[in-house]
Amino acid sequence: MTRFRTESDSMGELQVPEDASYGAQTQRAILNFPVSGLCMPRAFLNALGLVKQACARANRDLGALDSQTCDAITTVCDDVINGALDDQFPVDIFQTGSGTSTNMNANEVIAHRASASSGLSVHPNDHVNMSQSSNDVIPSCIHVSAAVSCIYDLIPSLEHLRTILDNKAATLEDVVTTGRTHLMDAMPITLAQELSGWSAQINSGITRIKTALPAMQQLAIGGTAVGTGINAPQEFGARVCEHLSKETDVDFVPADNRFEVMSSQDAAVALSGQLKTLAVSLMKIANDLR
């Protein structure tokens, strides 16, 4: 049988599984949003750990957080980054529009684990969420997760596919087949020429995705609740981006206009459009092969 402990917040007491690292706000979200049974994906949780870790280091750099508390937080963030704590993020992916539930889920888990391992009293809001808001953390995590996934997973895979097509085409330069238009035989074509078209499609897809990435590398962090940066040091966003860039080897920068990136997801929509174009290209190639 599941054993429970009592947690409390400004809304009152709540029963939370005894072995859970999260607290009352996460448990309320679990009860409030039993929508799909789908949780945040691994790439997003990786980004969430990276962002929380970078925020702690930025707060330490700016004298807002002591080194011991920072070290306790960043150590737990390593476990969030590598997936060791994925079972502690049970909130449904369909939740509040700002992602507050997932942000608080992270704050509670990191604070609970950091307190237990260090003997310090690490607070979810006052320490882990210092100089932040769900409204700038979650958009930043969307951008970080997408940029990192494209740069380290998608683009290398596409470049490999392009290389394989080019190498295969080089062996088929003398193989002539019948071109097809409107489901009927047409003029002759070599298989190398046909494969060159597929390779060019993949190359164009890579170019389109790379074109969309600079906007994804602009982050909302530092805007806090509404974009003004209230309750955060002026240099906070830039410091977070510096730490993220060092950790990921991806050049993240503060957004040119934080009001834009916090109130819209236009950059993500643009990248999504390029991913859809790529999907159409891959379906076309697969149908040609079939």
C-alpha positions, 0 to 999 in steps of 0.5 A: 500500500502507498503510504502518505505524508502531509504537506501544506502550502498557502491553500492548506494541507494535502496528502503526498506519497511518502517517498515522493520528492515533490510537494503540495503544489505538484500533488495539486497539479496531479489532481487538477490535470488528469488529462492524458497520462502523458508527462513532459518528454525527456528532452524538456526535463533535460532542458529544465535541469539545465535552466535551473542549474544555470539560474542557481549559478547566475544567482551565486555569481551575482551574490544573491545565493550562497555557494553552499546552497548553489552547490546543493541545487546544482548537484540535484540538477545533474540528476534532473539533466541525466534522467535519474529523477524522471519518475518525480515529474508526474504532472500531465503535459496538458496543464496550466498555460504557463507551465507553472505546475511543471516549474513548481514540480522542479522547484519542489523536487530540487529543493527536497533533494538538495535539503536532504543531501546537504542538511541545508534548508533549501526552499523551492521558491526562495532558492530554487526559483530565485529571480525566476517565474514560470513565465520565463522558465518554461519558454526558455526550456522550450527553446533550449530543449528544441535547440539542443535536440536539433543540434545534437540529434536531428541535424547529425542524423540528417547529415548522416542520411545525406552522406549515405544517399551520396555514397550510394548514388556514386555506385549507381551512376551507370544504372539507368531506369525509367523516370515516372510522371503521373504514374506512367513511364517517362524519360530515362534517368539514372538512379544516381540522378534520382538519389541526388534529388533526395540528397538535395531535399535532405540538405535543404531541410538541414538548411531550413532548420539551421535558419530557424535555430538562431531565434530558438537560441534567444531565451526569455529567462530574466524576464520573470513574470511579465518581461520587465525582469522585476525581482531579478538582478539586471544581469541575471538573464545574460549570466544564465545564458552564459552558463547554459552556453558553457554547459551545452556548447550552444550559443544561447543569448537573452532575447532581443525583446523578452515581451515577445518571447514570453507572450508568444511562441513564434520562434517555435512555430517557425521551427515546427514549420520547418520540421513539417517540411522535413517530414513531407520530404521524408515521406516523399522519399519513402514513397519513391523507394516504395 
